[in-house]
Amino acid sequence: MNFELFVFDLDGTLLDNNGVISSTTRRVLEKIKGQARVSLATGRSLFSAKPYIEDLKISEPVILYHGAVVFCPVTHQVLREIRLCPQSAQTVLRLAQDFPVDVQLYRSVDDPRVYVRSISPDILKFAEKEGLPIDVVSNYEKLAQKGLLKLLFIGEKEVLAELSMALRDAEVNVVFSEANYLEVLPPGVSKGTSLAWLCERLGIPLERVVAVGDQESDVPMFERVGLGVAMAHAPSAVRQKAHKTVQDILELHILMFSWYLD
């Protein structure tokens, strides 16, 4: 089958542990661009993802905030945005207050800041990795009154699993983006639902799409596309949902096109 669109996650997929795109990955993406359209689907904010969008010269609309936003890099327009309603955001914050976790609030696409209650080592590490400015606020509930794009909780995996259970009756979508990151999104929002919306807009059948990722948040894409590809380091549950597993992007390149780099 000739695939028309390749959609890549960033962290753990195109980016290494230091947030760097290797020269091999760059060359593979250039080869793919010669055969198909290329886009990104990431949990990062626009401010955090923009350097990679520009570096890779991505011209197709990209999926941000795990699907809460679809953004066009060419026109600089938000094509789709779904927000957490104030009541849902406040409910989540209230239910989470008894758990030993760090919480981050993402207010809007045009706001590069991540809002936190206090600055912890985990918050600093995250902000450095994503290149985000931090703003400490004392009244989360007031900030949430205007609605949010998402919330991110950082903590021990077991604690986050308990928090996920505590949020099961809230009108939100909850997903792990990494072992120690639990993301709270508007109901029905995922990378998969936004990818389906984007493909309809572009006129591309989902069966002609390849989605590549490494975390639970990428599974909704795998479940909709013609070929879902998991990275080998992905959790077992993620790999089981994918059609193929690859060690790196070069292996994907060889698998799909039998191309060889010079």
C-alpha positions as a printed NumPy array, in Angstrom:
array([[  0.   ,   0.   ,   0.   ],
       [  1.188,   3.528,  -0.753],
       [  0.929,   5.563,   2.426],
       [  0.099,   9.244,   2.028],
       [  0.807,  10.618,   5.512],
       [  3.358,   9.825,   8.224],
       [  2.67 ,  11.205,  11.701],
       [  5.445,  11.124,  14.288],
       [  5.502,  11.611,  18.027],
       [  8.424,  13.747,  19.227],
       [  9.776,  12.658,  22.612],
       [ 11.126,   9.122,  22.542],
       [ 10.392,   8.797,  18.827],
       [ 12.074,  11.499,  16.755],
       [ 13.977,  12.94 ,  19.728],
       [ 16.637,  11.158,  21.751],
       [ 16.9  ,  11.418,  25.54 ],
       [ 18.592,  14.803,  25.183],
       [ 15.884,  16.237,  22.948],
       [ 18.106,  15.993,  19.871],
       [ 17.167,  14.818,  16.375],
       [ 19.978,  12.642,  15.044],
       [ 21.48 ,  13.175,  11.604],
       [ 20.198,   9.741,  10.564],
       [ 16.654,  10.597,  11.612],
       [ 16.856,  13.846,   9.658],
       [ 17.944,  12.047,   6.516],
       [ 15.206,   9.448,   6.886],
       [ 12.564,  12.152,   7.254],
       [ 13.813,  13.852,   4.109],
       [ 13.489,  10.549,   2.247],
       [  9.954,  10.058,   3.563],
       [  9.009,  13.592,   2.549],
       [  9.901,  12.625,  -0.994],
       [  7.214,   9.945,  -0.934],
       [  4.531,  11.187,   1.464],
       [  3.36 ,  14.033,   3.675],
       [  4.848,  14.32 ,   7.173],
       [  3.332,  15.712,  10.358],
       [  3.813,  15.588,  14.127],
       [  1.553,  14.538,  16.996],
       [  2.904,  15.536,  20.389],
       [  1.816,  16.361,  23.895],
       [  4.035,  19.417,  23.826],
       [  2.666,  22.944,  23.699],
       [  3.096,  25.106,  20.613],
       [  5.907,  27.055,  22.288],
       [  7.752,  23.828,  23.136],
       [  7.166,  22.076,  19.797],
       [  7.742,  25.079,  17.536],
       [ 11.556,  24.805,  17.342],
       [ 11.245,  21.233,  16.07 ],
       [  8.442,  22.119,  13.652],
       [ 10.627,  24.833,  12.152],
       [ 13.821,  22.78 ,  12.238],
       [ 12.189,  19.893,  10.379],
       [ 10.347,  22.27 ,   8.026],
       [  6.987,  20.671,   8.768],
       [  4.334,  22.303,   6.586],
       [  1.407,  19.994,   7.333],
       [ -0.883,  20.81 ,  10.271],
       [  0.462,  19.385,  13.542],
       [ -1.296,  17.905,  16.558],
       [ -0.367,  19.5  ,  19.901],
       [ -1.344,  19.039,  23.559],
       [ -2.127,  15.351,  22.834],
       [ -4.898,  16.378,  20.477],
       [ -6.429,  19.415,  22.161],
       [ -5.01 ,  21.615,  19.394],
       [ -4.372,  21.248,  15.665],
       [ -2.102,  24.02 ,  14.378],
       [ -1.064,  25.009,  10.849],
       [  2.636,  26.021,  10.721],
       [  2.208,  27.724,   7.34 ],
       [ -0.666,  30.071,   8.19 ],
       [  0.09 ,  30.132,  11.948],
       [ -3.57 ,  29.432,  12.584],
       [ -5.209,  27.214,  15.175],
       [ -7.414,  24.937,  13.087],
       [ -8.986,  23.086,  15.983],
       [ -9.034,  23.678,  19.724],
       [-10.915,  21.817,  22.45 ],
       [-10.624,  23.061,  26.015],
       [-11.264,  21.629,  29.449],
       [-14.333,  23.371,  30.8  ],
       [-13.798,  25.285,  34.065],
       [-15.941,  22.891,  36.089],
       [-14.005,  19.814,  34.921],
       [-10.634,  21.489,  35.512],
       [-11.637,  22.542,  39.017],
       [-12.973,  19.058,  39.788],
       [ -9.677,  17.479,  38.735],
       [ -7.658,  19.911,  40.839],
       [ -9.865,  19.249,  43.852],
       [ -9.605,  15.461,  43.527],
       [ -5.833,  15.619,  43.046],
       [ -5.026,  17.851,  45.993],
       [ -4.509,  14.91 ,  48.392],
       [ -2.006,  13.149,  46.141],
       [  1.774,  13.735,  46.387],
       [  2.187,  14.964,  42.809],
       [  3.348,  18.084,  41.003],
       [  0.73 ,  19.668,  38.776],
       [  1.117,  21.897,  35.73 ],
       [ -1.609,  23.925,  34.033],
       [ -1.595,  24.863,  30.345],
       [ -3.808,  27.892,  29.765],
       [ -3.884,  28.632,  26.033],
       [ -2.018,  28.209,  22.747],
       [ -0.705,  31.774,  22.773],
       [  0.577,  31.499,  26.36 ],
       [  4.021,  29.842,  26.513],
       [  4.031,  29.593,  30.301],
       [  3.354,  26.504,  32.357],
       [  1.631,  27.308,  35.649],
       [  2.68 ,  25.503,  38.828],
       [  1.938,  25.733,  42.536],
       [  5.61 ,  25.464,  43.5  ],
       [  8.922,  24.711,  41.823],
       [ 10.21 ,  21.211,  42.55 ],
       [ 13.203,  19.366,  41.056],
       [ 10.802,  17.44 ,  38.799],
       [  9.204,  20.677,  37.601],
       [ 12.603,  22.192,  36.859],
       [ 13.709,  19.089,  34.966],
       [ 10.522,  19.084,  32.899],
       [ 10.676,  22.802,  32.123],
       [ 14.3  ,  22.521,  31.029],
       [ 13.519,  19.563,  28.771],
       [ 10.603,  21.312,  27.109],
       [ 12.076,  24.821,  27.122],
       [  9.107,  26.305,  28.959],
       [  8.963,  29.35 ,  31.252],
       [  7.456,  28.655,  34.682],
       [  4.922,  30.822,  36.483],
       [  4.134,  30.079,  40.146],
       [  0.502,  30.746,  41.072],
       [ -1.225,  30.308,  44.414],
       [ -4.825,  30.133,  43.225],
       [ -5.215,  27.331,  40.701],
       [ -8.979,  27.396,  40.881],
       [ -9.103,  31.017,  39.726],
       [ -6.824,  30.252,  36.789],
       [ -8.971,  27.246,  35.867],
       [-12.11 ,  29.379,  35.747],
       [-11.257,  30.394,  32.193],
       [-10.768,  26.803,  31.086],
       [ -7.524,  24.997,  30.231],
       [ -6.048,  23.014,  27.357],
       [ -4.679,  20.321,  29.644],
       [ -3.2  ,  19.491,  33.044],
       [ -0.06 ,  17.467,  33.609],
       [  0.7  ,  15.594,  36.834],
       [  4.227,  14.426,  37.62 ],
       [  4.824,  11.775,  40.276],
       [  5.572,   8.167,  41.06 ],
       [  3.921,   5.723,  38.675],
       [  1.968,   3.973,  41.432],
       [  0.663,   7.29 ,  42.793],
       [ -0.365,   8.444,  39.334],
       [ -2.187,   5.159,  38.773],
       [ -4.187,   5.814,  41.956],
       [ -4.884,   9.371,  40.825],
       [ -6.047,   8.078,  37.454],
       [ -8.556,   5.848,  39.24 ],
       [ -9.721,   8.759,  41.391],
       [-10.433,  10.738,  38.209],
       [-12.398,   7.975,  36.483],
       [-15.758,   9.641,  37.163],
       [-14.612,  13.115,  36.157],
       [-15.625,  14.273,  32.681],
       [-12.074,  14.177,  31.296],
       [ -9.731,  11.948,  29.334],
       [ -6.734,  10.701,  31.336],
       [ -3.638,   9.207,  29.718],
       [ -0.023,   8.4  ,  30.556],
       [  2.417,  10.228,  28.276],
       [  5.418,   8.773,  30.141],
       [  5.731,   6.483,  33.139],
       [  5.806,   9.474,  35.509],
       [  3.555,  11.847,  33.541],
       [ -0.23 ,  11.674,  33.746],
       [ -2.066,  14.038,  31.415],
       [ -5.647,  15.238,  31.798],
       [ -7.383,  16.278,  28.576],
       [-10.856,  17.417,  27.566],
       [-13.318,  14.521,  27.211],
       [-12.991,  12.67 ,  23.921],
       [ -9.685,  14.353,  23.093],
       [ -6.707,  12.253,  22.027],
       [ -4.053,  12.164,  19.342],
       [ -6.264,   9.635,  17.573],
       [ -9.424,  11.749,  17.434],
       [ -7.49 ,  14.783,  16.228],
       [ -5.658,  12.71 ,  13.627],
       [ -8.994,  11.44 ,  12.308],
       [-10.234,  15.054,  12.135],
       [ -7.062,  16.154,  10.356],
       [ -7.197,  13.337,   7.817],
       [-10.779,  14.19 ,   6.957],
       [ -9.731,  17.81 ,   6.414],
       [ -6.787,  16.76 ,   4.233],
       [ -8.815,  14.185,   2.32 ],
       [ -6.516,  11.334,   3.323],
       [ -8.044,   7.934,   4.217],
       [ -6.891,   6.752,   7.635],
       [ -5.854,   3.416,   6.174],
       [ -3.204,   5.323,   4.201],
       [ -1.635,   6.829,   7.337],
       [  1.396,   5.642,   9.313],
       [  1.552,   6.74 ,  12.979],
       [  4.759,   6.308,  14.974],
       [  5.066,   6.663,  18.754],
       [  6.22 ,   5.167,  22.022],
       [  3.677,   5.857,  24.768],
       [  0.101,   5.149,  25.828],
       [ -0.929,   8.522,  24.42 ],
       [  0.021,   7.253,  20.933],
       [ -2.218,   4.173,  21.065],
       [ -5.378,   6.03 ,  19.911],
       [ -3.519,   6.772,  16.671],
       [ -2.462,   3.131,  16.249],
       [ -6.094,   2.07 ,  16.605],
       [ -7.238,   4.234,  13.692],
       [ -4.514,   4.165,  11.064],
       [ -3.414,   1.692,   8.428],
       [ -0.066,   1.163,  10.125],
       [  0.72 ,   1.906,  13.76 ],
       [  4.42 ,   1.654,  14.597],
       [  5.768,   1.476,  18.151],
       [  9.347,   2.105,  19.168],
       [ 11.061,  -0.918,  20.707],
       [ 11.524,   0.834,  24.067],
       [  7.766,   1.468,  24.367],
       [  5.868,  -0.222,  27.218],
       [  4.666,  -3.716,  26.379],
       [  1.008,  -2.64 ,  26.356],
       [  1.825,  -0.007,  23.724],
       [  3.793,  -2.415,  21.539],
       [  0.914,  -4.891,  21.664],
       [ -1.418,  -2.274,  20.179],
       [  0.916,  -1.458,  17.294],
       [  1.094,  -3.287,  13.97 ],
       [  4.897,  -3.107,  13.879],
       [  7.754,  -2.422,  16.297],
       [ 11.047,  -0.823,  15.248],
       [ 14.3  ,  -0.056,  17.03 ],
       [ 14.656,   3.357,  15.392],
       [ 13.434,   5.52 ,  12.532],
       [ 16.051,   4.08 ,  10.183],
       [ 14.502,   0.621,  10.639],
       [ 11.105,   2.107,   9.78 ],
       [ 12.621,   3.616,   6.654],
       [ 14.009,   0.26 ,   5.514],
       [ 10.811,  -1.557,   6.464],
       [  8.545,   0.782,   4.502],
       [ 10.569,   1.675,   1.443],
       [ 13.646,  -0.565,   1.278],
       [ 15.666,   2.603,   0.961],
       [ 19.319,   2.729,   1.979],
       [ 21.075,   5.877,   3.087],
       [ 24.225,   6.9  ,   1.287]])
